[in-house]
């Protein structure tokens, strides 16, 4: 088993306190947005100074196992993150596998170097993702029903609102939602900040008077505070608002427009950095490419259920993705003390989220973890026993 040292991302939307407190480290005033656990080549975890991506390439069969190696090649197929947001992330969408492969090939031919912010695609992989809330977690995910959007727009004014309203009144279907969302994206640079402010003030009036959907109007006002003049604030009215309580999950598939708003969570995804942004950001917005990959179906956010484990086994949260699943490790009392047994197949990353745990292989190798510490468990380590009074979350390949 390999104890991990993990890279930290200081994006401006990060919380200055949430992740440092979770890791038991002093805050230094900088926003801490993410901690990456995995082998993504742009920011791999390290083991005694060596990148986990290098270790996987040195011994793909031993670290990944033949099943995972045959399915995904000599790479860790998932990326595990701690995410702490104190302000909204960008309004974004991820491509499917075919779209990612085509987009990456196009950007490679363009001659733009790897990591260039002008690129839309940084690799040839899709990026389905699942988030497990550690604290109360807020976000936007997927389109509302057109009729529901029209109800929210009824008391509001502004040129952009009128355009969205007309699109949905004429065609209250996914085609109408497509037209409405395209209008929002094309409003950037065309609709004035003053016009968007008219809509924002209307939302604030609804809030003050206690009318309508307080959560929806409050989201517009909050987004406009952070991103004044950005049409993405108005776009939030098109999207489902969700709240996760600690222990609850949400899954985001290809083409689903979403934005995380606030909270501390654990996020797992296919190992990719492909993000197409629609707003609420200073980064590149590729309108044409984004519109090509968006799924306009109206549907509530996908909330994967926790499947309780059999005696001595962890509970599991599966997503409609081949690359990853969560196991919720909480040792139960047995005749030999508190213990639980973890899956013996494939590459695993275990993060202690509370208290203290000890992980032991069948051969007797042991690693102790306290809250915030993580370890990579190779396939070759076989079945792992977890003991102690703490809790952990394990990512594995189902």
Buried (B, 14 or more C-beta within 10 A) or exposed (E): BBBBEBBBBEEEBBBBBBBBBBBEEEBEEEBBBBBBBBBBBEBBBBBEEEBBBEBBEEEBEBBBBEEBBEBBEBBBBBBBBBBBBBBBBBBBBBBBBEBBBBBBEBBEEEEBEEEEEEBBBBBBBBBBBBBBBBBBBBBBBBBBBBEBBBBBBEBBEBBBBBBBBBBBEEBBEBEBBBBBBBBBBBBBEEBBEEBBBBBBBBBBEBBEEEEBBEEBBBBBBBBBEBBEBBBBBBBBBBBBBBBBEEEBBBBBBBBBBBBBBBBBBBBBBBBBBBBBBBBBBEEBBBBEBBBBBBBBEBEEBBEBEBEEBEEEBBBBBBBEBBBBBBBBBBBEEEEEEBBBBBBBBBBBBBBBBBBBBBBBBEEEEEBBBBBBBBBBBBBEBBEBBBBBEBBBBBBBBB
